[in-house]
Amino acid sequence: MKGTPFKLKQKLEPAAAKRKAEEDQKAAMSAWGKYKKRTAQKANCPKGYDFDHASGKCILASENRAKNSRSGATKRKYNY
């Protein structure tokens, strides 16, 4: 199945799922989204790990996603 894996998890109506997919894509392609992707790829984390932009190192993906904050602290840390 193509698209975001959250469609099934969140059980959204088709129209809402489409809007969410568009919003997710827009966020991922923003300057900040591209920056995060670039730095995460440079870190080359092992399988099952994600790059944590707040601490600047690879941590378990489950831990990184559980503590994911929208406070903007990471943006301020990197002056982005």
N, CA, C, O and CB atoms as a CASP TS submission, in Angstrom:
PFRMAT TS
TARGET T0000
AUTHOR 0000-0000-0000
METHOD Language model
MODEL 1
PARENT N/A
ATOM      1  N   MET     1       0.832  -1.182   0.000  1.00  0.00           N
ATOM      2  CA  MET     1       0.000   0.000   0.000  1.00  0.00           C
ATOM      3  C   MET     1       0.876   1.244   0.000  1.00  0.00           C
ATOM      4  O   MET     1       1.794   1.356   0.813  1.00  0.00           O
ATOM      5  CB  MET     1      -0.947  -0.002   1.207  1.00  0.00           C
ATOM      6  N   LYS     2       0.602   2.180  -0.904  1.00  0.00           N
ATOM      7  CA  LYS     2       1.377   3.403  -1.014  1.00  0.00           C
ATOM      8  C   LYS     2       0.882   4.461  -0.044  1.00  0.00           C
ATOM      9  O   LYS     2      -0.255   4.403   0.424  1.00  0.00           O
ATOM     10  CB  LYS     2       1.326   3.932  -2.432  1.00  0.00           C
ATOM     11  N   GLY     3       1.729   5.414   0.252  1.00  0.00           N
ATOM     12  CA  GLY     3       1.316   6.532   1.090  1.00  0.00           C
ATOM     13  C   GLY     3       1.862   6.420   2.499  1.00  0.00           C
ATOM     14  O   GLY     3       2.732   5.603   2.798  1.00  0.00           O
ATOM     15  N   THR     4       1.328   7.256   3.335  1.00  0.00           N
ATOM     16  CA  THR     4       1.792   7.314   4.712  1.00  0.00           C
ATOM     17  C   THR     4       1.298   6.115   5.520  1.00  0.00           C
ATOM     18  O   THR     4       0.153   5.697   5.347  1.00  0.00           O
ATOM     19  CB  THR     4       1.333   8.611   5.365  1.00  0.00           C
ATOM     20  N   PRO     5       2.119   5.558   6.385  1.00  0.00           N
ATOM     21  CA  PRO     5       1.682   4.417   7.192  1.00  0.00           C
ATOM     22  C   PRO     5       0.666   4.816   8.253  1.00  0.00           C
ATOM     23  O   PRO     5       0.052   3.949   8.875  1.00  0.00           O
ATOM     24  CB  PRO     5       2.876   3.761   7.854  1.00  0.00           C
ATOM     25  N   PHE     6       0.481   6.118   8.468  1.00  0.00           N
ATOM     26  CA  PHE     6      -0.426   6.573   9.501  1.00  0.00           C
ATOM     27  C   PHE     6      -1.888   6.455   9.108  1.00  0.00           C
ATOM     28  O   PHE     6      -2.763   6.519   9.971  1.00  0.00           O
ATOM     29  CB  PHE     6      -0.118   7.984   9.849  1.00  0.00           C
ATOM     30  N   LYS     7      -2.169   6.285   7.827  1.00  0.00           N
ATOM     31  CA  LYS     7      -3.564   6.164   7.395  1.00  0.00           C
ATOM     32  C   LYS     7      -4.254   5.026   8.130  1.00  0.00           C
ATOM     33  O   LYS     7      -5.370   5.186   8.623  1.00  0.00           O
ATOM     34  CB  LYS     7      -3.644   5.941   5.876  1.00  0.00           C
ATOM     35  N   LEU     8      -3.598   3.887   8.202  1.00  0.00           N
ATOM     36  CA  LEU     8      -4.201   2.738   8.857  1.00  0.00           C
ATOM     37  C   LEU     8      -4.221   2.916  10.365  1.00  0.00           C
ATOM     38  O   LEU     8      -5.204   2.576  11.023  1.00  0.00           O
ATOM     39  CB  LEU     8      -3.455   1.468   8.491  1.00  0.00           C
ATOM     40  N   LYS     9      -3.147   3.443  10.905  1.00  0.00           N
ATOM     41  CA  LYS     9      -3.025   3.593  12.350  1.00  0.00           C
ATOM     42  C   LYS     9      -4.043   4.595  12.895  1.00  0.00           C
ATOM     43  O   LYS     9      -4.638   4.365  13.948  1.00  0.00           O
ATOM     44  CB  LYS     9      -1.610   4.033  12.715  1.00  0.00           C
ATOM     45  N   GLN    10      -4.242   5.694  12.189  1.00  0.00           N
ATOM     46  CA  GLN    10      -5.116   6.746  12.692  1.00  0.00           C
ATOM     47  C   GLN    10      -6.575   6.553  12.297  1.00  0.00           C
ATOM     48  O   GLN    10      -7.451   7.229  12.837  1.00  0.00           O
ATOM     49  CB  GLN    10      -4.638   8.077  12.199  1.00  0.00           C
ATOM     50  N   LYS    11      -6.848   5.656  11.378  1.00  0.00           N
ATOM     51  CA  LYS    11      -8.220   5.371  10.936  1.00  0.00           C
ATOM     52  C   LYS    11      -8.944   6.643  10.527  1.00  0.00           C
ATOM     53  O   LYS    11     -10.030   6.943  11.022  1.00  0.00           O
ATOM     54  CB  LYS    11      -9.005   4.663  12.042  1.00  0.00           C
ATOM     55  N   LEU    12      -8.328   7.388   9.615  1.00  0.00           N
ATOM     56  CA  LEU    12      -8.917   8.628   9.145  1.00  0.00           C
ATOM     57  C   LEU    12      -9.896   8.363   8.001  1.00  0.00           C
ATOM     58  O   LEU    12      -9.794   7.366   7.287  1.00  0.00           O
ATOM     59  CB  LEU    12      -7.823   9.600   8.698  1.00  0.00           C
ATOM     60  N   GLU    13     -10.834   9.274   7.854  1.00  0.00           N
ATOM     61  CA  GLU    13     -11.725   9.225   6.700  1.00  0.00           C
ATOM     62  C   GLU    13     -10.868   9.462   5.455  1.00  0.00           C
ATOM     63  O   GLU    13      -9.821  10.104   5.547  1.00  0.00           O
ATOM     64  CB  GLU    13     -12.890  10.291   6.816  1.00  0.00           C
ATOM     65  N   PRO    14     -11.290   8.960   4.302  1.00  0.00           N
ATOM     66  CA  PRO    14     -10.471   9.110   3.090  1.00  0.00           C
ATOM     67  C   PRO    14     -10.071  10.562   2.779  1.00  0.00           C
ATOM     68  O   PRO    14      -8.923  10.824   2.421  1.00  0.00           O
ATOM     69  CB  PRO    14     -11.222   8.545   1.911  1.00  0.00           C
ATOM     70  N   ALA    15     -11.009  11.495   2.917  1.00  0.00           N
ATOM     71  CA  ALA    15     -10.691  12.894   2.623  1.00  0.00           C
ATOM     72  C   ALA    15      -9.673  13.435   3.625  1.00  0.00           C
ATOM     73  O   ALA    15      -8.756  14.161   3.242  1.00  0.00           O
ATOM     74  CB  ALA    15     -11.970  13.755   2.644  1.00  0.00           C
ATOM     75  N   ALA    16      -9.826  13.089   4.897  1.00  0.00           N
ATOM     76  CA  ALA    16      -8.892  13.552   5.926  1.00  0.00           C
ATOM     77  C   ALA    16      -7.515  12.927   5.727  1.00  0.00           C
ATOM     78  O   ALA    16      -6.495  13.590   5.918  1.00  0.00           O
ATOM     79  CB  ALA    16      -9.426  13.219   7.330  1.00  0.00           C
ATOM     80  N   ALA    17      -7.486  11.656   5.346  1.00  0.00           N
ATOM     81  CA  ALA    17      -6.218  10.974   5.100  1.00  0.00           C
ATOM     82  C   ALA    17      -5.475  11.629   3.932  1.00  0.00           C
ATOM     83  O   ALA    17      -4.253  11.774   3.964  1.00  0.00           O
ATOM     84  CB  ALA    17      -6.457   9.477   4.814  1.00  0.00           C
ATOM     85  N   LYS    18      -6.224  12.017   2.911  1.00  0.00           N
ATOM     86  CA  LYS    18      -5.611  12.676   1.752  1.00  0.00           C
ATOM     87  C   LYS    18      -5.024  14.027   2.167  1.00  0.00           C
ATOM     88  O   LYS    18      -3.902  14.365   1.789  1.00  0.00           O
ATOM     89  CB  LYS    18      -6.652  12.865   0.613  1.00  0.00           C
ATOM     90  N   ARG    19      -5.788  14.796   2.948  1.00  0.00           N
ATOM     91  CA  ARG    19      -5.290  16.093   3.426  1.00  0.00           C
ATOM     92  C   ARG    19      -4.045  15.917   4.283  1.00  0.00           C
ATOM     93  O   ARG    19      -3.087  16.679   4.154  1.00  0.00           O
ATOM     94  CB  ARG    19      -6.377  16.828   4.225  1.00  0.00           C
ATOM     95  N   LYS    20      -4.054  14.915   5.160  1.00  0.00           N
ATOM     96  CA  LYS    20      -2.910  14.663   6.029  1.00  0.00           C
ATOM     97  C   LYS    20      -1.679  14.287   5.215  1.00  0.00           C
ATOM     98  O   LYS    20      -0.574  14.751   5.497  1.00  0.00           O
ATOM     99  CB  LYS    20      -3.236  13.557   7.032  1.00  0.00           C
ATOM    100  N   ALA    21      -1.876  13.442   4.199  1.00  0.00           N
ATOM    101  CA  ALA    21      -0.755  13.043   3.346  1.00  0.00           C
ATOM    102  C   ALA    21      -0.159  14.258   2.645  1.00  0.00           C
ATOM    103  O   ALA    21       1.060  14.372   2.517  1.00  0.00           O
ATOM    104  CB  ALA    21      -1.208  11.999   2.308  1.00  0.00           C
ATOM    105  N   GLU    22      -1.018  15.160   2.193  1.00  0.00           N
ATOM    106  CA  GLU    22      -0.533  16.371   1.518  1.00  0.00           C
ATOM    107  C   GLU    22       0.223  17.272   2.500  1.00  0.00           C
ATOM    108  O   GLU    22       1.266  17.829   2.156  1.00  0.00           O
ATOM    109  CB  GLU    22      -1.713  17.148   0.882  1.00  0.00           C
ATOM    110  N   GLU    23      -0.299  17.414   3.713  1.00  0.00           N
ATOM    111  CA  GLU    23       0.360  18.233   4.732  1.00  0.00           C
ATOM    112  C   GLU    23       1.702  17.622   5.137  1.00  0.00           C
ATOM    113  O   GLU    23       2.688  18.338   5.309  1.00  0.00           O
ATOM    114  CB  GLU    23      -0.546  18.388   5.967  1.00  0.00           C
ATOM    115  N   ASP    24       1.735  16.301   5.288  1.00  0.00           N
ATOM    116  CA  ASP    24       2.983  15.611   5.649  1.00  0.00           C
ATOM    117  C   ASP    24       4.036  15.810   4.563  1.00  0.00           C
ATOM    118  O   ASP    24       5.207  16.052   4.856  1.00  0.00           O
ATOM    119  CB  ASP    24       2.728  14.101   5.873  1.00  0.00           C
ATOM    120  N   GLN    25       3.606  15.705   3.306  1.00  0.00           N
ATOM    121  CA  GLN    25       4.533  15.870   2.179  1.00  0.00           C
ATOM    122  C   GLN    25       5.051  17.305   2.146  1.00  0.00           C
ATOM    123  O   GLN    25       6.240  17.531   1.919  1.00  0.00           O
ATOM    124  CB  GLN    25       3.839  15.511   0.831  1.00  0.00           C
ATOM    125  N   LYS    26       4.172  18.267   2.369  1.00  0.00           N
ATOM    126  CA  LYS    26       4.574  19.676   2.359  1.00  0.00           C
ATOM    127  C   LYS    26       5.589  19.941   3.469  1.00  0.00           C
ATOM    128  O   LYS    26       6.573  20.648   3.252  1.00  0.00           O
ATOM    129  CB  LYS    26       3.341  20.599   2.525  1.00  0.00           C
ATOM    130  N   ALA    27       5.359  19.380   4.654  1.00  0.00           N
ATOM    131  CA  ALA    27       6.283  19.565   5.775  1.00  0.00           C
ATOM    132  C   ALA    27       7.629  18.904   5.485  1.00  0.00           C
ATOM    133  O   ALA    27       8.679  19.459   5.809  1.00  0.00           O
ATOM    134  CB  ALA    27       5.680  18.992   7.070  1.00  0.00           C
ATOM    135  N   ALA    28       7.596  17.732   4.882  1.00  0.00           N
ATOM    136  CA  ALA    28       8.839  17.014   4.590  1.00  0.00           C
ATOM    137  C   ALA    28       9.670  17.739   3.539  1.00  0.00           C
ATOM    138  O   ALA    28      10.896  17.629   3.532  1.00  0.00           O
ATOM    139  CB  ALA    28       8.534  15.593   4.119  1.00  0.00           C
ATOM    140  N   MET    29       9.018  18.473   2.662  1.00  0.00           N
ATOM    141  CA  MET    29       9.739  19.153   1.593  1.00  0.00           C
ATOM    142  C   MET    29      10.054  20.614   1.928  1.00  0.00           C
ATOM    143  O   MET    29      10.584  21.339   1.087  1.00  0.00           O
ATOM    144  CB  MET    29       8.935  19.087   0.315  1.00  0.00           C
ATOM    145  N   SER    30       9.733  21.049   3.151  1.00  0.00           N
ATOM    146  CA  SER    30      10.081  22.403   3.568  1.00  0.00           C
ATOM    147  C   SER    30      11.594  22.480   3.776  1.00  0.00           C
ATOM    148  O   SER    30      12.276  21.456   3.799  1.00  0.00           O
ATOM    149  CB  SER    30       9.315  22.806   4.871  1.00  0.00           C
ATOM    150  N   ALA    31      12.098  23.669   3.923  1.00  0.00           N
ATOM    151  CA  ALA    31      13.541  23.839   4.141  1.00  0.00           C
ATOM    152  C   ALA    31      13.972  23.106   5.405  1.00  0.00           C
ATOM    153  O   ALA    31      15.011  22.446   5.415  1.00  0.00           O
ATOM    154  CB  ALA    31      13.908  25.339   4.240  1.00  0.00           C
ATOM    155  N   TRP    32      13.180  23.218   6.471  1.00  0.00           N
ATOM    156  CA  TRP    32      13.520  22.554   7.733  1.00  0.00           C
ATOM    157  C   TRP    32      13.437  21.038   7.576  1.00  0.00           C
ATOM    158  O   TRP    32      14.285  20.317   8.103  1.00  0.00           O
ATOM    159  CB  TRP    32      12.582  23.027   8.866  1.00  0.00           C
ATOM    160  N   GLY    33      12.430  20.548   6.861  1.00  0.00           N
ATOM    161  CA  GLY    33      12.283  19.110   6.641  1.00  0.00           C
ATOM    162  C   GLY    33      13.458  18.547   5.845  1.00  0.00           C
ATOM    163  O   GLY    33      13.970  17.472   6.157  1.00  0.00           O
ATOM    164  N   LYS    34      13.876  19.272   4.827  1.00  0.00           N
ATOM    165  CA  LYS    34      15.014  18.830   4.008  1.00  0.00           C
ATOM    166  C   LYS    34      16.310  18.851   4.825  1.00  0.00           C
ATOM    167  O   LYS    34      17.162  17.975   4.675  1.00  0.00           O
ATOM    168  CB  LYS    34      15.161  19.728   2.753  1.00  0.00           C
ATOM    169  N   TYR    35      16.447  19.856   5.687  1.00  0.00           N
ATOM    170  CA  TYR    35      17.629  19.941   6.545  1.00  0.00           C
ATOM    171  C   TYR    35      17.693  18.734   7.476  1.00  0.00           C
ATOM    172  O   TYR    35      18.746  18.115   7.627  1.00  0.00           O
ATOM    173  CB  TYR    35      17.616  21.250   7.364  1.00  0.00           C
ATOM    174  N   LYS    36      16.552  18.400   8.106  1.00  0.00           N
ATOM    175  CA  LYS    36      16.519  17.253   9.020  1.00  0.00           C
ATOM    176  C   LYS    36      16.850  15.963   8.279  1.00  0.00           C
ATOM    177  O   LYS    36      17.573  15.114   8.801  1.00  0.00           O
ATOM    178  CB  LYS    36      15.140  17.136   9.694  1.00  0.00           C
ATOM    179  N   LYS    37      16.332  15.815   7.086  1.00  0.00           N
ATOM    180  CA  LYS    37      16.605  14.603   6.307  1.00  0.00           C
ATOM    181  C   LYS    37      18.095  14.516   5.955  1.00  0.00           C
ATOM    182  O   LYS    37      18.704  13.452   6.063  1.00  0.00           O
ATOM    183  CB  LYS    37      15.745  14.582   5.015  1.00  0.00           C
ATOM    184  N   ARG    38      18.670  15.640   5.537  1.00  0.00           N
ATOM    185  CA  ARG    38      20.104  15.674   5.182  1.00  0.00           C
ATOM    186  C   ARG    38      20.978  15.277   6.360  1.00  0.00           C
ATOM    187  O   ARG    38      21.869  14.439   6.220  1.00  0.00           O
ATOM    188  CB  ARG    38      20.506  17.073   4.693  1.00  0.00           C
ATOM    189  N   THR    39      20.727  15.873   7.517  1.00  0.00           N
ATOM    190  CA  THR    39      21.567  15.594   8.678  1.00  0.00           C
ATOM    191  C   THR    39      21.363  14.162   9.177  1.00  0.00           C
ATOM    192  O   THR    39      22.309  13.526   9.641  1.00  0.00           O
ATOM    193  CB  THR    39      21.267  16.590   9.801  1.00  0.00           C
ATOM    194  N   ALA    40      20.145  13.662   9.084  1.00  0.00           N
ATOM    195  CA  ALA    40      19.876  12.283   9.516  1.00  0.00           C
ATOM    196  C   ALA    40      20.580  11.290   8.600  1.00  0.00           C
ATOM    197  O   ALA    40      21.098  10.277   9.069  1.00  0.00           O
ATOM    198  CB  ALA    40      18.357  12.003   9.537  1.00  0.00           C
ATOM    199  N   GLN    41      20.604  11.568   7.304  1.00  0.00           N
ATOM    200  CA  GLN    41      21.273  10.663   6.372  1.00  0.00           C
ATOM    201  C   GLN    41      22.786  10.690   6.569  1.00  0.00           C
ATOM    202  O   GLN    41      23.448   9.663   6.424  1.00  0.00           O
ATOM    203  CB  GLN    41      20.924  11.032   4.926  1.00  0.00           C
ATOM    204  N   LYS    42      23.336  11.853   6.898  1.00  0.00           N
ATOM    205  CA  LYS    42      24.779  11.949   7.151  1.00  0.00           C
ATOM    206  C   LYS    42      25.186  11.136   8.369  1.00  0.00           C
ATOM    207  O   LYS    42      26.296  10.606   8.421  1.00  0.00           O
ATOM    208  CB  LYS    42      25.191  13.408   7.343  1.00  0.00           C
ATOM    209  N   ALA    43      24.290  11.034   9.353  1.00  0.00           N
ATOM    210  CA  ALA    43      24.596  10.313  10.594  1.00  0.00           C
ATOM    211  C   ALA    43      24.733   8.820  10.355  1.00  0.00           C
ATOM    212  O   ALA    43      25.447   8.140  11.093  1.00  0.00           O
ATOM    213  CB  ALA    43      23.514  10.570  11.637  1.00  0.00           C
ATOM    214  N   ASN    44      24.059   8.296   9.331  1.00  0.00           N
ATOM    215  CA  ASN    44      24.166   6.880   8.959  1.00  0.00           C
ATOM    216  C   ASN    44      23.922   5.957  10.166  1.00  0.00           C
ATOM    217  O   ASN    44      24.769   5.135  10.515  1.00  0.00           O
ATOM    218  CB  ASN    44      25.554   6.596   8.354  1.00  0.00           C
ATOM    219  N   CYS    45      22.764   6.111  10.786  1.00  0.00           N
ATOM    220  CA  CYS    45      22.408   5.326  11.975  1.00  0.00           C
ATOM    221  C   CYS    45      22.157   3.862  11.618  1.00  0.00           C
ATOM    222  O   CYS    45      21.690   3.572  10.517  1.00  0.00           O
ATOM    223  CB  CYS    45      21.164   5.921  12.655  1.00  0.00           C
ATOM    224  N   PRO    46      22.458   2.941  12.527  1.00  0.00           N
ATOM    225  CA  PRO    46      22.179   1.522  12.276  1.00  0.00           C
ATOM    226  C   PRO    46      20.674   1.255  12.198  1.00  0.00           C
ATOM    227  O   PRO    46      19.864   2.089  12.603  1.00  0.00           O
ATOM    228  CB  PRO    46      22.809   0.654  13.377  1.00  0.00           C
ATOM    229  N   LYS    47      20.319   0.104  11.683  1.00  0.00           N
ATOM    230  CA  LYS    47      18.911  -0.264  11.539  1.00  0.00           C
ATOM    231  C   LYS    47      18.225  -0.250  12.911  1.00  0.00           C
ATOM    232  O   LYS    47      18.767  -0.751  13.897  1.00  0.00           O
ATOM    233  CB  LYS    47      18.776  -1.663  10.875  1.00  0.00           C
ATOM    234  N   GLY    48      17.015   0.337  12.951  1.00  0.00           N
ATOM    235  CA  GLY    48      16.275   0.422  14.198  1.00  0.00           C
ATOM    236  C   GLY    48      16.571   1.679  14.999  1.00  0.00           C
ATOM    237  O   GLY    48      15.998   1.888  16.068  1.00  0.00           O
ATOM    238  N   TYR    49      17.467   2.518  14.485  1.00  0.00           N
ATOM    239  CA  TYR    49      17.837   3.755  15.170  1.00  0.00           C
ATOM    240  C   TYR    49      17.491   4.951  14.291  1.00  0.00           C
ATOM    241  O   TYR    49      17.500   4.858  13.063  1.00  0.00           O
ATOM    242  CB  TYR    49      19.345   3.760  15.526  1.00  0.00           C
ATOM    243  N   ASP    50      17.187   6.065  14.930  1.00  0.00           N
ATOM    244  CA  ASP    50      16.934   7.335  14.246  1.00  0.00           C
ATOM    245  C   ASP    50      17.931   8.357  14.763  1.00  0.00           C
ATOM    246  O   ASP    50      18.461   8.234  15.868  1.00  0.00           O
ATOM    247  CB  ASP    50      15.459   7.825  14.466  1.00  0.00           C
ATOM    248  N   PHE    51      18.174   9.371  13.939  1.00  0.00           N
ATOM    249  CA  PHE    51      19.028  10.474  14.376  1.00  0.00           C
ATOM    250  C   PHE    51      18.178  11.435  15.190  1.00  0.00           C
ATOM    251  O   PHE    51      17.162  11.937  14.711  1.00  0.00           O
ATOM    252  CB  PHE    51      19.696  11.203  13.160  1.00  0.00           C
ATOM    253  N   ASP    52      18.598  11.686  16.415  1.00  0.00           N
ATOM    254  CA  ASP    52      17.898  12.617  17.297  1.00  0.00           C
ATOM    255  C   ASP    52      18.548  13.984  17.127  1.00  0.00           C
ATOM    256  O   ASP    52      19.697  14.180  17.523  1.00  0.00           O
ATOM    257  CB  ASP    52      17.943  12.142  18.800  1.00  0.00           C
ATOM    258  N   HIS    53      17.817  14.929  16.540  1.00  0.00           N
ATOM    259  CA  HIS    53      18.383  16.243  16.279  1.00  0.00           C
ATOM    260  C   HIS    53      18.621  17.035  17.561  1.00  0.00           C
ATOM    261  O   HIS    53      19.468  17.928  17.586  1.00  0.00           O
ATOM    262  CB  HIS    53      17.475  17.021  15.358  1.00  0.00           C
ATOM    263  N   ALA    54      17.890  16.722  18.615  1.00  0.00           N
ATOM    264  CA  ALA    54      18.074  17.451  19.875  1.00  0.00           C
ATOM    265  C   ALA    54      19.404  17.083  20.528  1.00  0.00           C
ATOM    266  O   ALA    54      20.127  17.964  20.995  1.00  0.00           O
ATOM    267  CB  ALA    54      16.912  17.156  20.843  1.00  0.00           C
ATOM    268  N   SER    55      19.736  15.783  20.567  1.00  0.00           N
ATOM    269  CA  SER    55      20.985  15.359  21.209  1.00  0.00           C
ATOM    270  C   SER    55      22.136  15.240  20.218  1.00  0.00           C
ATOM    271  O   SER    55      23.301  15.217  20.615  1.00  0.00           O
ATOM    272  CB  SER    55      20.782  14.031  21.911  1.00  0.00           C
ATOM    273  N   GLY    56      21.810  15.164  18.927  1.00  0.00           N
ATOM    274  CA  GLY    56      22.847  15.077  17.901  1.00  0.00           C
ATOM    275  C   GLY    56      23.454  13.697  17.757  1.00  0.00           C
ATOM    276  O   GLY    56      24.586  13.567  17.293  1.00  0.00           O
ATOM    277  N   LYS    57      22.709  12.645  18.152  1.00  0.00           N
ATOM    278  CA  LYS    57      23.241  11.288  17.999  1.00  0.00           C
ATOM    279  C   LYS    57      22.118  10.305  17.669  1.00  0.00           C
ATOM    280  O   LYS    57      20.937  10.649  17.729  1.00  0.00           O
ATOM    281  CB  LYS    57      23.977  10.847  19.283  1.00  0.00           C
ATOM    282  N   CYS    58      22.505   9.081  17.321  1.00  0.00           N
ATOM    283  CA  CYS    58      21.543   8.040  16.976  1.00  0.00           C
ATOM    284  C   CYS    58      20.983   7.416  18.252  1.00  0.00           C
ATOM    285  O   CYS    58      21.732   7.024  19.146  1.00  0.00           O
ATOM    286  CB  CYS    58      22.198   6.959  16.080  1.00  0.00           C
ATOM    287  N   ILE    59      19.657   7.330  18.323  1.00  0.00           N
ATOM    288  CA  ILE    59      18.999   6.671  19.449  1.00  0.00           C
ATOM    289  C   ILE    59      17.948   5.721  18.889  1.00  0.00           C
ATOM    290  O   ILE    59      17.605   5.794  17.709  1.00  0.00           O
ATOM    291  CB  ILE    59      18.355   7.715  20.431  1.00  0.00           C
ATOM    292  N   LEU    60      17.440   4.836  19.730  1.00  0.00           N
ATOM    293  CA  LEU    60      16.404   3.909  19.281  1.00  0.00           C
ATOM    294  C   LEU    60      15.246   4.683  18.661  1.00  0.00           C
ATOM    295  O   LEU    60      14.817   5.707  19.194  1.00  0.00           O
ATOM    296  CB  LEU    60      15.905   3.036  20.455  1.00  0.00           C
ATOM    297  N   ALA    61      14.747   4.192  17.541  1.00  0.00           N
ATOM    298  CA  ALA    61      13.669   4.863  16.835  1.00  0.00           C
ATOM    299  C   ALA    61      12.442   5.025  17.725  1.00  0.00           C
ATOM    300  O   ALA    61      11.785   6.065  17.696  1.00  0.00           O
ATOM    301  CB  ALA    61      13.306   4.094  15.573  1.00  0.00           C
ATOM    302  N   SER    62      12.131   4.000  18.514  1.00  0.00           N
ATOM    303  CA  SER    62      10.955   4.082  19.379  1.00  0.00           C
ATOM    304  C   SER    62      11.104   5.193  20.415  1.00  0.00           C
ATOM    305  O   SER    62      10.136   5.888  20.723  1.00  0.00           O
ATOM    306  CB  SER    62      10.717   2.742  20.080  1.00  0.00           C
ATOM    307  N   GLU    63      12.304   5.363  20.949  1.00  0.00           N
ATOM    308  CA  GLU    63      12.548   6.426  21.923  1.00  0.00           C
ATOM    309  C   GLU    63      12.466   7.800  21.255  1.00  0.00           C
ATOM    310  O   GLU    63      11.888   8.738  21.805  1.00  0.00           O
ATOM    311  CB  GLU    63      13.927   6.239  22.591  1.00  0.00           C
ATOM    312  N   ASN    64      13.048   7.902  20.072  1.00  0.00           N
ATOM    313  CA  ASN    64      13.064   9.180  19.363  1.00  0.00           C
ATOM    314  C   ASN    64      11.652   9.616  19.009  1.00  0.00           C
ATOM    315  O   ASN    64      11.315  10.792  19.147  1.00  0.00           O
ATOM    316  CB  ASN    64      13.920   9.084  18.096  1.00  0.00           C
ATOM    317  N   ARG    65      10.834   8.700  18.562  1.00  0.00           N
ATOM    318  CA  ARG    65       9.475   9.050  18.157  1.00  0.00           C
ATOM    319  C   ARG    65       8.577   9.300  19.359  1.00  0.00           C
ATOM    320  O   ARG    65       7.615  10.061  19.264  1.00  0.00           O
ATOM    321  CB  ARG    65       8.885   7.951  17.292  1.00  0.00           C
ATOM    322  N   ALA    66       8.880   8.666  20.491  1.00  0.00           N
ATOM    323  CA  ALA    66       8.081   8.870  21.695  1.00  0.00           C
ATOM    324  C   ALA    66       8.324  10.259  22.288  1.00  0.00           C
ATOM    325  O   ALA    66       7.410  10.869  22.842  1.00  0.00           O
ATOM    326  CB  ALA    66       8.399   7.788  22.734  1.00  0.00           C
ATOM    327  N   LYS    67       9.561  10.757  22.169  1.00  0.00           N
ATOM    328  CA  LYS    67       9.890  12.043  22.781  1.00  0.00           C
ATOM    329  C   LYS    67       9.860  13.203  21.789  1.00  0.00           C
ATOM    330  O   LYS    67      10.220  14.328  22.138  1.00  0.00           O
ATOM    331  CB  LYS    67      11.252  11.967  23.420  1.00  0.00           C
ATOM    332  N   ASN    68       9.436  12.939  20.566  1.00  0.00           N
ATOM    333  CA  ASN    68       9.442  13.955  19.525  1.00  0.00           C
ATOM    334  C   ASN    68       8.637  15.178  19.959  1.00  0.00           C
ATOM    335  O   ASN    68       7.448  15.081  20.262  1.00  0.00           O
ATOM    336  CB  ASN    68       8.881  13.385  18.219  1.00  0.00           C
ATOM    337  N   SER    69       9.299  16.312  19.984  1.00  0.00           N
ATOM    338  CA  SER    69       8.689  17.541  20.478  1.00  0.00           C
ATOM    339  C   SER    69       8.473  18.516  19.334  1.00  0.00           C
ATOM    340  O   SER    69       9.215  18.514  18.351  1.00  0.00           O
ATOM    341  CB  SER    69       9.560  18.181  21.569  1.00  0.00           C
ATOM    342  N   ARG    70       7.477  19.326  19.468  1.00  0.00           N
ATOM    343  CA  ARG    70       7.225  20.369  18.477  1.00  0.00           C
ATOM    344  C   ARG    70       7.515  21.741  19.087  1.00  0.00           C
ATOM    345  O   ARG    70       6.961  22.748  18.645  1.00  0.00           O
ATOM    346  CB  ARG    70       5.762  20.298  17.963  1.00  0.00           C
ATOM    347  N   SER    71       8.369  21.779  20.086  1.00  0.00           N
ATOM    348  CA  SER    71       8.632  23.024  20.811  1.00  0.00           C
ATOM    349  C   SER    71       9.498  23.991  20.020  1.00  0.00           C
ATOM    350  O   SER    71       9.465  25.193  20.286  1.00  0.00           O
ATOM    351  CB  SER    71       9.296  22.721  22.129  1.00  0.00           C
ATOM    352  N   GLY    72      10.252  23.516  19.079  1.00  0.00           N
ATOM    353  CA  GLY    72      11.141  24.380  18.317  1.00  0.00           C
ATOM    354  C   GLY    72      12.528  24.469  18.918  1.00  0.00           C
ATOM    355  O   GLY    72      13.366  25.215  18.412  1.00  0.00           O
ATOM    356  N   ALA    73      12.797  23.721  19.995  1.00  0.00           N
ATOM    357  CA  ALA    73      14.108  23.783  20.642  1.00  0.00           C
ATOM    358  C   ALA    73      15.214  23.337  19.692  1.00  0.00           C
ATOM    359  O   ALA    73      16.309  23.900  19.709  1.00  0.00           O
ATOM    360  CB  ALA    73      14.121  22.915  21.904  1.00  0.00           C
ATOM    361  N   THR    74      14.939  22.340  18.870  1.00  0.00           N
ATOM    362  CA  THR    74      15.953  21.853  17.940  1.00  0.00           C
ATOM    363  C   THR    74      16.256  22.915  16.890  1.00  0.00           C
ATOM    364  O   THR    74      17.413  23.112  16.518  1.00  0.00           O
ATOM    365  CB  THR    74      15.492  20.545  17.266  1.00  0.00           C
ATOM    366  N   LYS    75      15.229  23.592  16.418  1.00  0.00           N
ATOM    367  CA  LYS    75      15.450  24.660  15.443  1.00  0.00           C
ATOM    368  C   LYS    75      16.342  25.738  16.046  1.00  0.00           C
ATOM    369  O   LYS    75      17.262  26.231  15.394  1.00  0.00           O
ATOM    370  CB  LYS    75      14.106  25.269  14.980  1.00  0.00           C
ATOM    371  N   ARG    76      16.062  26.098  17.294  1.00  0.00           N
ATOM    372  CA  ARG    76      16.883  27.130  17.951  1.00  0.00           C
ATOM    373  C   ARG    76      18.321  26.640  18.140  1.00  0.00           C
ATOM    374  O   ARG    76      19.263  27.416  17.976  1.00  0.00           O
ATOM    375  CB  ARG    76      16.271  27.522  19.322  1.00  0.00           C
ATOM    376  N   LYS    77      18.497  25.367  18.480  1.00  0.00           N
ATOM    377  CA  LYS    77      19.838  24.827  18.707  1.00  0.00           C
ATOM    378  C   LYS    77      20.697  24.938  17.452  1.00  0.00           C
ATOM    379  O   LYS    77      21.883  25.258  17.525  1.00  0.00           O
ATOM    380  CB  LYS    77      19.755  23.366  19.158  1.00  0.00           C
ATOM    381  N   TYR    78      20.085  24.670  16.303  1.00  0.00           N
ATOM    382  CA  TYR    78      20.829  24.678  15.043  1.00  0.00           C
ATOM    383  C   TYR    78      20.763  26.042  14.329  1.00  0.00           C
ATOM    384  O   TYR    78      21.292  26.187  13.228  1.00  0.00           O
ATOM    385  CB  TYR    78      20.288  23.588  14.122  1.00  0.00           C
ATOM    386  N   ASN    79      20.119  27.035  14.950  1.00  0.00           N
ATOM    387  CA  ASN    79      19.960  28.351  14.329  1.00  0.00           C
ATOM    388  C   ASN    79      19.363  28.241  12.941  1.00  0.00           C
ATOM    389  O   ASN    79      19.812  28.921  12.018  1.00  0.00           O
ATOM    390  CB  ASN    79      21.296  29.070  14.258  1.00  0.00           C
ATOM    391  N   TYR    80      18.384  27.417  12.784  1.00  0.00           N
ATOM    392  CA  TYR    80      17.811  27.205  11.463  1.00  0.00           C
ATOM    393  C   TYR    80      16.519  27.946  11.326  1.00  0.00           C
ATOM    394  O   TYR    80      15.883  27.888  10.273  1.00  0.00           O
ATOM    395  CB  TYR    80      17.597  25.733  11.194  1.00  0.00           C
TER
END
